[in-house]
Amino acid sequence: MRDEELKERIQEVYTSNYRVYGARKIWRELNRQGHTVARCTVERLMRELGITGAVRGKKVITT
C-alpha cells in the first residue's frame, strides 16, 4: 500500500537528517524528491511511526 512506502521514505528522510526534521521539512523534502504527498498525510504517518521533530528555543516563563 502507499502508506507503507511513504512510511519507509519518511523514516529515511528523518534519520538522514539527524532525527530533527518535523512534518513540514519532511513534507518539503519528499516533494523535492518527486513524491507528491499532502502534509497532513506526513503528519499522520509520523504520528503512527511515533517520531517527532526537534523542539528548539527556550520555554517562556512569566512572573
HUDA-V185974 format. One record per pair of residues at least 24 apart in sequence whose ideal C-beta (glycine too) atoms are under 8 Angstrom apart, sorted by the first residue. I is the first residue (numbers start at 1). J is the second residue. Records with the same first field share a line. If there is no record, write none. Layout:
I->J ; J
This chain:
3->45
6->30 ; 35 ; 37 ; 41 ; 42 ; 45
7->45 ; 48 ; 49
9->33 ; 35
10->42 ; 45 ; 46 ; 49 ; 51
11->49 ; 51
14->46 ; 51
19->51 ; 54
20->53 ; 54
21->53
22->52 ; 53 ; 54
23->53
25->53
